[in-house]
Amino acid sequence: MKKLVLFCILMFSLQAEAQNTSAYAIPQKVDSLYKLAKVYEANGNISKALYCYERAISEENENTQLQFDYAKLLAQSSKFRMADSIFEKLTETFPNNPNFIYQRALIKEAQNDSTAIEEYKKVYFLDTNHINSAYKIARNYIENRKFKESESFVNKGLSADSNSVRFLNLLALKQFYTKDCHDAISTYIKLIGFGESNVQIHENLASCYSYTNQFEKALAQYKILFEKFDDKNPKWHIEVASLYRSLKDYKKAENHLNIAIGLQEIPLSESYMELAKNYKRQGNYKDEMKALKKALINNPKNELALYLLAVSADNYFADKKVVLDFYEDYLKHYSENGRMWELAKQRVSDLKKELHFSGH
């Protein structure tokens, strides 16, 4: 209501000034236009806000705050060139003002200009208490896996506010990528306690639980991912299958692997490899071979699948002549550069000796 009253008063004032040509020269008009621009901006009418800023600046172009606010709105409206030209002039006039440099850095970042990070560093050099620039620098270091370099900036943010969600997110990512999983778990739990919930948080937390052999807790995170975000994500179903396999619940593992395969338009060879692994854990070599053959149908160049097929046949068939054919098939497809070539060659040699001494 107060904004509406102010808006009406300002509009009436401007209309009165329009009828009096002498009013254009007095500072009061600049102030009225500036305030009106703020009202329009607050109400989301950006085009009229910019118009009022432009009129005010045409009357008075030395007001720093007016230029700053106008340039910020230009940047928010993706009018980057105009905005940057204003901030550039302000920076030249006030070279030690970190806020003008920071705004230029934001504009560079919005345009995917890699030099933005250097501007953020300039800001931090001028003001080590500039927390926004500390965050930008820390995030850049973590994105580029420079974890040691990020530490002082993350610590700076958390010393200013130990409950800062954005800096806790950076800390958790640093801990996650450096496999400091126990600390990462604590940080992610703290973030969830603050009401944070997104795919990355739950995925990373599940991964940390899995890494520390807390399989049930990892499954609980995937349950959240399925319920809140996407129950048709084949990657998650494969990871859940791996967790159930670790818990020796092979039936549930098989179920999730079949779901993953069914969700993929062209079933991936790796999905069948996981299914084969599940059967092998149970000593079910017949079904392991079936899964490996499907893996090869989907990717005939899957060297590991071809070799594992021979190993599975070795476990399943009593007839060593049949087994020999599988290993020789692998050797036929892969030369001495094959990853399992030496193993396959040795097994062929052993099988031939067995067959010779058994009279076959």
Secondary structure as UniProt FT lines:
FT   HELIX           2..18
FT   HELIX           21..25
FT   HELIX           27..42
FT   TURN            43..44
FT   HELIX           46..59
FT   HELIX           64..76
FT   TURN            77..78
FT   HELIX           80..93
FT   TURN            95..96
FT   HELIX           98..110
FT   TURN            111..112
FT   TURN            114..115
FT   HELIX           116..126
FT   TURN            128..129
FT   HELIX           131..143
FT   TURN            144..145
FT   HELIX           147..160
FT   TURN            162..163
FT   HELIX           165..177
FT   TURN            178..179
FT   HELIX           181..193
FT   TURN            194..195
FT   HELIX           199..211
FT   TURN            212..213
FT   HELIX           215..228
FT   TURN            231..232
FT   HELIX           234..246
FT   TURN            247..248
FT   HELIX           250..263
FT   HELIX           269..281
FT   TURN            282..283
FT   HELIX           285..298
FT   TURN            300..301
FT   HELIX           303..316
FT   HELIX           320..333
FT   TURN            336..337
FT   TURN            339..340
FT   HELIX           341..357
FT   TURN            358..359
//
